[in-house]
Amino acid sequence: MFSNFDYDVIIRSLPYLFYDGMTFTLALTAFATVGG
């Protein structure tokens, strides 16, 4: 039960973490391109 709960939480939060990470990376790249 505990391992299933952990996997469920990870699977549910993965898209949000991926979206936030990609948004941050793209924003950082854009700022570096504009400012650099």
C-alpha positions as CSV (number, residue, x, y, z in Angstrom):
1,M,0.0,0.0,0.0
2,F,2.8,2.4,0.9
3,S,4.7,1.8,-2.3
4,N,1.6,2.1,-4.4
5,F,0.8,5.4,-2.7
6,D,4.3,6.7,-3.4
7,Y,4.2,5.8,-7.1
8,D,0.7,7.4,-7.4
9,V,2.0,10.6,-5.9
10,I,5.0,10.6,-8.1
11,I,3.0,9.9,-11.2
12,R,0.5,12.6,-10.4
13,S,3.1,15.3,-9.6
14,L,5.4,14.4,-12.5
15,P,3.6,16.5,-15.2
16,Y,3.5,19.5,-12.9
17,L,7.2,19.2,-12.0
18,F,8.1,18.7,-15.7
19,Y,6.0,21.8,-16.7
20,D,7.6,24.0,-14.0
21,G,11.1,22.8,-14.9
22,M,10.6,23.4,-18.6
23,T,9.1,26.8,-18.0
24,F,12.0,27.8,-15.8
25,T,14.6,26.5,-18.3
26,L,13.0,28.2,-21.2
27,A,12.6,31.5,-19.3
28,L,16.2,31.3,-18.2
29,T,17.4,30.6,-21.7
30,A,15.3,33.5,-23.1
31,F,16.7,35.9,-20.4
32,A,20.2,34.7,-21.2
33,T,19.7,35.2,-24.9
34,V,18.2,38.7,-24.5
35,G,20.6,39.9,-21.8
36,G,23.7,38.1,-23.0
